């Protein structure tokens, strides 16, 4: 019924509302709906699509569709009177407006989210690079028409990466024309007020109303165009005549108190290019000195010095503001500020400070190996002037290298860090340096060497007040196998990041929290952290962290045996993993695929999933964690000997951490590779250690493997005891595949009492509750699937089960249950 043109992507709810009005008219009942949104939000596209959907409406059939566009420009008194008379007539009225709801049912066309904006761009320009699509999506701020018009303005130079993405609407753009018309309609005082804001974003309303010739009325008139979005501001700057911009600079140069900001506006008014003004004045001062005109020389030299100071100060303000925007999770604004700061100063320290911010931005939404090199270089440049920031930058360089799976880069960073350790180092910097040294040793398999440094990190993190200190402490505890401490510190890191306004660090802390929960089979906690993380990362523009959490969600599904969901989630992340070089995410995704292959009885495929570390881009720590599943695959396809080296490495890692959860998995691997009494001893010890660690999902798998072995060795009674326990644990974790497999073994062992859903609670599972609430709030199956990173088929499957459990037959009844 609806075409799939890019302008309609992300408008499912609005289309459902329009369909409802059309269906009401088909049933002989009239209705009206207001579509409200800003210019370019897709109102006209919805009206066009509605006309196509109403192809069966003809005058002969007495069905009527009336579409009104740009209703805010019209007098609708007569139409509104008519709408009140159509309840019993087959008439549908759709009204698109930028104004109010007119007292009628209304749906708002909110800006598209970032992911949907990317889909629109790829629908319009197939093959668009991820970085360019990301930049354009941020520039458009969710406006569908802005996405269309920006994509149309792209040239081969843009697509080839030779020039940055456009940051203002192109000539001929309908949105730009609307802005121009609104600008032209302003009175002269209001246009001057707008120009002041466009040339200096730091001007506030209180300053404006006090300036001569303005006043409250002019400021209020201009306020409708005082849009903080970079796209609007840059386009208005381009539309303002040069004379209006210079007049605004002149007003601020006269009105602001003495200082760098005032000098900045004075500098703009001088002739010549901004980056050559100071040099030109310095040359003029030199010439005047040679002529003997020392008064002119002093004047020109003073003006040159003032300009240089103004440029440096402005650049520092811009870089500091960019850093603040990055920390608060507004990366596109941070990048815009850095672009503005770059040509203003050649100061080496300032450029290093800018590189720290750029490195942080690349870490969140770029190439992590590039971020690692940039941050390492900035750390070296800052050591002499700002040691604390230099070492913090070095710590984030290590995080970037780990994200890339670039252990050779991480090793160089750790060597640099080792050379910086001194006696009496402040606790925060010592924590960072020890973390780099300890993790590098662990990635290289030197576990005994890693332990002292990592223990130091955990101890220091307990007292360190910084959010990143808590997160690195949680990571160190995780490597050491102390899941409870890792979980605690990661949680404290999330809280500290939020309380200090460091939004950029929240998704990173949630990654640590999810992985530490996974280590002890707290799947619901890990699921909550990963879902929270993927949405927090998306809101903060950290799409590398989005992928981090997506692959963790995929792994969680794969470990439960939900292969379809796991594959769907990895599919959502795959392109970004490859394009951005996200080695850690790629290794987690490969681990998830190993689990999928095992559930689909393809163990030989599973063995080929994770290449050697030497191949590059493979994260050593994650590969170590996947080792038990690789051993399982080797045994399943009759190639146990091929996994001996993998198991030896895992043994060393597990023993070094003394983690009961990891030691349990090591014993299970040995049991799978052994026979007879030796295997029974390993299984028994694995079960004991699982119970100590509280890892009930892995306990259930070990009970299943042991029970299966006992049944085949003709010990059915012992097998039944283990398999019944396994079924109970699998059902608790909603691991349907594994529960079914355990029930089949249980029946094979002679149990006749087990049946599907035996012992299950009548209540909805956590995932079913999530789906039910979203659908009850009006989400379509597609929207619910997108929100939970499930396939639409999986949502439909869960909905059928939800309806059955609750004894209902429709979405309307479901809404009543949850309201």
N, C-alpha and C positions, 0 to 999 in steps of 0.2 A: 504494500500500500504506500509506503513512504520510500522515496529514493534515498540513497546512502551518500549524498553529496556532503563534502566536508563541513559545510556550514551547519548541518543538523547533527553532527556527532556530539554526544554529551547532552542531548536534549530529549532523552527518553521520557522523562516525567512530563514534560510539556506536551510531547506528542501523544502520550496516553490521555492527557486532559483534553486535547483537541479531538482525539478519536471519540471520547465519551460524548462530547457535544454533537458530533456528526451522527453517532449511533442513536442518540436521543431524538434527533430530527428524523432519522429513518423510521423510528418507532412512532412518529407523529407527535412528538413533544418538542416544543421550542426551547432554545437555550442560548445563552450568550457567555462568552469568555473573553477576558481582557488579557492580552500578552504584553507584559510591561518590561522594558529594559532600556539600556543606554543605546545611543546610536551604534549600529554595527553588531548588536548582540544576537542577531538572527531572527528578529521578528518577521521581517518581510519574507525570509526563506521559509519560515513556518507557514505563513499565509499561502505562499506558492505551493508548498507541499500539500496543504489542506485542500486546495482547489483540485490538485491531481487525485487526492484520496477520495474526493467527492464527485468523481466522474459520473456516478450513477444519479446525481442530483440534476433533474431537468425541470423545466417549467411544466412540462406535460405531467410529470409525476408529482407535481405540487411541492416537491422538496426544494428548498431554497437555501443557498449558502451566501451570506453577505459578509465580505471581508473589507475592513476599514483600516488603511495604513496611515501612519503619521497622524493619529487622531488628536494629538495634543495641539495640532495646528487648526483644528476645525471646531465649529460650534455643533455639538452633538445633541442639543436639547430635543429636537424632533425625533432623532433615532432612539434616544433613551426612552422617550414616551412610547415608541413603537415596541421596544424590547419588552416592556411591561405587559404587552397585549398578546405575546406569542406563545404562552404556555401550552396551548392546545393546537398549535400550528406546526407543521414540519419545517421549521425555519431555524437555521444555525447562524449565529452572528459572532464573528471573530473580530476583535478590535485591538490593533497594535498601537502602542503609545509609549512615549517617554514620560508621561505624566502620571496622574493618580489612577486609582482602580475604578472610579466612576460609580461606585456603589454596586459593582457587579463581581461575580466570581473572577479571580485573578490568579495568574501564575507569573512569577518573576523569572526572567532569563538572567540568571547570575553569570558572572564571568566563568569561563571554562577552567577546570583545574589544569595543572601543568601537564599531566599525562594525556588528557584529552586534547590539549593544544598540540602536543607532539603528534597525536594521531591525525588531527586535521592537517597539519603541515605535510605529513607523509602521504596523506591522501591526495593533497594538491601537488606536491613535488616528490614523487617517488625517487628514492635514492639519495635524498637529502642527508648529509652527514649528521651524526648525533650531536656534535658540538654546535653546529650551525642551527639545527632545529631547536636545541636547548636555548641558545641565545635569542632566537626569534620569539620563542614562546614566552620568555621573560619580558622581552620588549613589548609584546602585544598585551601583556597583563590579562590574558583570558578573553580578549575581545575577538570574536570569530572573524569579523570583517577586516580587522587589523591584521590578523594572520593571513588572510587571503591576499590583501594588498601588499603586505611586506614580502610574501613569497613571490608575488608577480614581479616585484622590483629587483629580484636577484639576477645577477649577471653571471657569466662564466667565471669571472674573477672571484666572486663570492663563493661559488660552488667549488672552485679549486683551492680555496683557503688563502688566496693572495691578499684579500682585504677583509676586514672584519664585517660582521653582519650590519645591515643598515639599522640606524637607531632613530630614524624619523620617518614619517609617512612619505611616500614618493609623490612627486608632482603628478597631478591628475587623479590622485586618490579621492574617492568620494568622502571619506572621513576627513581628509585634509581640507577639502572644499567646505565641509560643514564647519570645521574649526575656523576657517578663514571668514566665512559668512558671519559667524558669531563674533569674531574679533572686529570685523568691519562695522557691526551694529553697535559697538560700544561707543559711549560718549568719549570725548577727548580725555577728560580726567580719569575715567575708568580704564581707558587704554594705557594711560601713563602708569596707573597703579599696577596693572597687569605686567607691564614691561619691567617695573621695578622687581617684581617677584621672579620673572623669567631670568633676569640677568644676575640675581643674587637670591638664591634659595633660602638664605638665612634671614631675610627680611620678614618680620612678623607683622600681624595685623595692627598691633598697637603702634608700631613705628610708622606704618602706612598712614593711619588716620591723623597722625600729628604732622605729617609733611605738608608744606604749603601748597595750596591749590587742589588738595584732594578732599579729605573729609570722609565721614561715614558713608554717605550716599554713593560716592564714587567707588569706594572699596567694596561695598555690598554688591554693586552692579558688576564689578569685575570678578567677584568671588566664585561665580559659577564656572569660570574658566581657570581658576587657580587649582588645577589638578596636579597632585604631586607625582603622578606617574611620569617616568622619564620620556616615554613616547610622546605624550601630549606636550610636555614642557619643551622638548627639542623641536617639535613641529611648530609650536607657537614662536619659538625663537627664530626659526627660519622664516616664518610669515611676517614677523614684525619688521618694518622698514629699518634700515641702518640708522636713520636719524632718530627713531624712537628708542633704539637700544642705546645710542650715545647719550640721548637726553636722560635716560634712566641712570646711566653711569655718572653723568654730571650731577644729577640730583643727589645721589648717594655720596659722591666725592665732597659735596658741600655740606651735607647734613650729618654724616657719621662723625663721631668724635675722632680725634687724631689717633692713629695706630695703623697696623698693617692692613686691616680691612679697607680703611679709607684710602691708603696708599695704593692698594690694588685697583680701586676704581679710578684713581688719578692716572695710574699707569696705562689703563685701557684707552684713555682719552688721548694719549700721546701718539704722534704719527709713527708709522713703521710697524713692522711685525713685532708681536709681543716678546718673542724670544731674542730679538736683537736690540730692543730698546736700551737695556742697561749697557750693552757693549757699545752702542752708538754714543751714549752720554759719556761713557768712560773715555772714548776716543776724542770726543769734543773737549773734555776736560784736559786731556793731554795736549791737544792743539792750542788751547787757550793758555796753558802754562808755558808752552814754547814761545807764544807771542808776548808773554809777560803780563797777560791779563789774568792775574791771580784771583781776582774776585770771581770772574766767570768760571775759571778752573775749579774753584772751591764750590761754586754753585752746582756746576754740572757733575762734579765728583760726588757731592752730597746727594743729588738726585739719583745718580747711578747706584750709589750704595743703598738708598732708600728703596729703589725699585728691586734690587737684588734681594734685600731683606723682605720686601713685600711678596715677591715670587716664592722665596723659600718658605715664608710663613704660611702663605696660601697653600703651597704644596703639602706642608706638614699638617695643616688643618684637614686637607682633603684625605691624606693617607690615614690620619687618626680617625676621621669619620668613616673611611672605608673599613678600617679594622673593626670599628664599633658595629657597622652594618653586618659584617661577616659574623661577628660573635652573636648578634641577635637574629641570625638566620635570614638575612636579606642580601643574598650574594649578588644578584644582578645590579643592585644599587651600589654595592661595594666595587664591582668592576667598572661601573660608569665613573665613579669618583676617582679610581686609579687612572683611568684613561685621561681624565681632566688634569690630574696631577703630573703625569709623566713629562710633558714638555716644559714644565715650569722651573725645574731645578736640576742641576747636575751634581748636587751634593751626594757623596757616596754613601753616607750613613742613611740619608733619606731613601735612596734607591734600595738599600738593603732592607729597610723597614717595609717599603712597598713590596719587596720580594717575599717577605714573611707573609703578608696578607695574600699575595698572589698564590703562594705555595699552599696556604690554607684553603683558598678557593679551589685550586686544582685537586687538592686532596678530597674535597667534597664532591666536585663535579668536573673532573677532568682526567688527565692521564696521571695516575699516581706515581709512576716512575719519574715523570717530569717534575712533579711536585717534590719528590725526594731530592732530586738534584738541585732544584731551585732553593729549597729550604736549607740544604747542607751548605750551599754557597753563601746564603744570607747569614747563616750561623758564623761562618768564618769571617765575614765582613764586619759582624757586630761584636766579635769577642773583645776587641779593645775598648769599646765604648759602652756596651750594654751586655755584660756577660750573662746575666740572668735570662734576658730575652734570647740571646744566642743559643743557650743550652735548651731552652724551651723549644726553639725552632728546630734544633737538632733532634729532640725527642719526637716531634711531629714528622721530621724527615724519616725517622725509623719506622713510624706508623705507616707512612706512605709506601716505603719499600716493602713492608710486610703485606700491605694490601695488594701490591703488585705481584707478590711472590718473588720479588727480585732479591734473593738472598746475597748475591754478590754486592749489590749496592748497600744492603743492610749491614753486611760485614765491614765495608769501608766506613760506614757511619759509626759502627761500634768501635772500630779501631781509633777513630777520631775521638770518640767519647772517652775511651780508656786513657788516652793521653792527656785528657783534661782533668782527670780526678786528682784532687789535692786534699791534704789534711785541712780540717776546719771548714770544709765546703758546707754552705747552707743546706738544710735538710731537703728542700724542694729540688735544688739542682743535683744533689747527690742521688736522690730518688731517680731522676731522669737518667743520669749517667749509668747508674747500676742497672736500670731496666734495659737499657740498650746493650750493655755488656752481657747481662744474664740471658736475654732472649737470643742474642746472636750465638752464644755457646749452646743453648738448647736446640736451636734450629740446625746447628752443625752436629748434633748428636753427642756433645760433650756435657752430659747431664750433671755429672758430679761437679764439674767446674761451674756450671750455671747456678747450682743451688745456693751458695752463699750470697751471691749478688741478688738473686730473686727474693731470698728471705729478707735481705736488707730492705728491698723495695716494699714488701708487705708491712714490715715494722714501721717504716717511715710513713707509709700511706695512712696508717692509723691516726697519726698526729698532723699530717699535712692538710692544710685547709683548702687547697685548690681542687677543683673538680677533676682536672686531668691527673693530679696525683692519685686521687681515689681510683680512677679508671685504670691507670697503669698498675696500681697496687692490686686491683682485682684481676688484671691479666696475669700478673706474676703469680698470684695465688692459684689461678687456674692452671698455669703450666706446672706448678708444684703439686697439683692434684688436690688442693684444699678447696673443694667446691663450695663449702659453706662460707668460708672467708671470701672467696671470689664473689659469691652472690651478695654477701653483705656489703663489700666495698663498692661493687658495681651499683647497688641500690643507693648507697650514700653518694656516689658520683652523680647519679641521675638527679637526686635531690639538690645537691650542691650546685649543679649546672643550672637548674631551674631557678633556684633562689638567687643566684648571682646574675641572672639574665643571660647566661652563656648558652643560648639556644643551640648554637652550632655543635656543642658537645653532647647534647642529649641523645641523639641517635647512636653515637659511638658508645656511650655508657650502656644503652639498651642492648647493643650487640653483645657486650661482655656479660650482661645479666642473662640474656637468652642462652648463651653457650654454657654458662656455669650451671643454669637450671637443667639443661639438657644432659650434663655430665652425670647428674644423679637422678635422671628420669622424671624430673618434675615437668612433664610435658605441658601441662596447662599453664604453668608459670612461664615457661619458655615461649609458648604460643602467644600469651598475652604480651610479653615483652617484645616479641618480633612484630606483632601487629601494630603495637604502639610505636615501635621503632620505624616501621615502613611509612607510617603516616606522618610521624614527626620529621623524618628525613625528607619526605616529599614537600612538606610545608616549608622547610628550611632551604629548599633548593639543593639538597645534598643527594644527588641521584646515584652516586657510588654507594652511599649508605643504604639507599632504597634497595639496591641490588643485594647488598650484604644481607638485609633482613628477608628479602624474597627467597634467597637460596637457603637461609635457615628455615623458613617456612616450608620450603620444598623438602628439606631433609627431615623435618618433623613428620611430614606426611609420608615420606618414604619409609621411615623407621616404623610407622604404624602399619605399613603395608598398603597404603592408599596410593597406588602407583599412578592412577590417572591425575590426581591432584598434584602429585610431585612433578610429573612431566609437564603439566600445564604451567606450574609456577616457574620451573626452570626455563621453559619456553619464553615466558615473559622477560626473563633476565638475560637470556643467551646472547642477544645482539650486543647489549651493553658490556657484558663480560669480555667478549672478543674485541670490540672496538676500543674500549678503554684500557685493556690490559689488566683486568682485575683478577690476578692470579689466585688470591685467597678465595674469592667468590667462585672462581672456576673450579678450584679443588673441592670446595664444599658441594658444588653442583655435581661434580664427578662422583663424589662419595654418595650423594643421593641417588644418582643413576646406578651405582653399584647395588644399592639396596633394592631399587626397582627391578634390576635384572635378576636378583635373587628371588623376588616374589613372583617374577614371570618365568622362573625356571630356566634362566639363561646364564648360568654361572661362568661359562667361558667368555661371554661378552663382558661380564663384570670384571674379570681379571685384566682386561685390556683398557679399562676406563681411565686409570690414573697412571700417567707416564712417570719415568724416573725423575727425581729432583733435578738431576743434571740437565734435563731437557729445558729447564727454565720455566718460570711462571707457575711452578707447582709449590704450594705452601707446605713446608716440611712438617709444621705442627699439625695441620689438618690431615695430611697424609698419614701421620702416625696414629691419629685418632680413628682413621678409616681402616687400619690394619686388621682388626678382628673380622670385619666383613670380607676383606680380601682373602683371609685364611679360610673363612666359611665357603667362599666361592671356589677356592682351589680344591678343598676337600670334596665339594659337591660335584666337580667335574673330573674327579679322580686324579688330580695333579697336586696332591698334598706336598710332595717334596719341593715344588716350585715356591711354596710359601714359607719354607724354613727360615730363609734370611729375613723375611718380613717379620716373622714371629720373634726371632732373636732380637731384632731392633726394638720391637714393641715391649718385649720382656725387660730390656734395659731401661726403657722409658718408664714403664710401670713401676719397676723396683726403685728407681730413683725418686719417684714421687711418693711412694708408699701409699698411694690412693687405693682404698678398698675397691672402689668401682672399677679402676683400671686393672688391678690385680685379679679381680673376678673374671674379667674378660680374657686376661692372659691364660688363666686356668681353663676357661671354657675352650679356648683355641687348642691348648694342649690335649684336652679331652677329645676334641674332634679329630685330632691327628694321632690318637692312641687307640688301643683296644683293651678289652678285658678289664682286669682289676685296676690297672693304671688309669684307664679312662674314667672308671667309676670314682676313683680317688680325686681326680681333677674336677669332675662334675660336682662332687660333694663339697669340695673346698670353694668352688666358684659360687655355689648356692649360698654357702655360709657368708662369703664376702659380699655378695649381692644384698643379703639381709642386713649386714652391718652398714652398708652404704645407703640403703633405702631405695636402691634402683630397681623398682618392681617390674618395669617393662623388660629390662634385660634379664632379670630373675626369671620372668615367665618364658623368655626364649631359651634360657639355659634349661629350665624344667622341661620344655618341649623337646629340646634336643636329647636330653638325658632320657626322658620318657620314651621317645622314639627308639633310642638305642636299647633300652630295657625290653620294650615290647618285642623287638626283633631278636633279642637274646632269650626270648620265652620267659620273661619275668613280668607277666601282665599285671599282677596285683601291685607291685612297686610302681609300675608304669602308670597305672590309673591314679594313684595318689598324687604323683607329680603333675599329670596332665590335667586333672580337675583344678588344681591350684593355678596352673598356667591359664586355663580358660577364664577363671575368675579375674586374674590380673589383666589379661588382654581385653576383656570386656570393660574393665574400669578405664582403660586407656583408649577406648573406642577403636581398638585395633582389629577391625572386622576380619581382615584377611588372616591374621595370625590366630584369632579365636576360632575361625572356621577350620583352619589347619589343625589346631589342637583338638577340636571336637572330633575331626575325622580320625586322628590317631587314637583318641579315647574310645571311639566306637570299635576301632580295630583291636583295642586291648580288651574288648568284651564289655564295655560300659553301655548299658541300655537306657540310662536315665537322662543322659545329656541331650539337649535339644537347642536349636538356635534360640537365642534370647533368654535362655534359662538363667534365672538369677538377676536379670537386668532390671533396673529401676524403671518405673513407669514415667518418671520425669524425663524431660528432654535433655539430651547431651549438651555440653557447652557450645559445640558448633551448631547444633540444631537450634539452640536458643538464639544465637547470633543471627542466623538466617531468618528465623521466625520474627524477631524484632524488626529487622530491616524491612521485611516484606509487609509487616503490619503497619510500618510507618509510611508505606507507599512505594517502596523501591520495587522496580521490576526485577525479574530473574537475572537479567543482564547486569543491572546496577548492583544487585547483591553479590553476584559472582565477581564483579570488578572490585568491589569493596573488600571482599574476603580472599581475593586471588584464587578463586576456584573456577572450574569450568562451569558453563551454564548447565550442562547435563548433570553435574554433581549437585548443583542447587536444586534442580528439578527432582532429582532422586531423594534428597533430604526433605523437600517439601511434601512429597508423597508420604514419607514416613512420619513427618510432623502431623499431617492431617489425620493419619491413622491413629497415632498415639493420643491425639487430643480429641478424637471422635468428631471431627468437623469436616466440612466439604468445600469450603470456599475461603477466599482471602478476606471477605467481609467478616465471616465468623472469626477468622484469625485476628483481625483487628480488634474485635470485641474482647477477645481473650487477653490482649496485651494493652488494653486501655482501661 
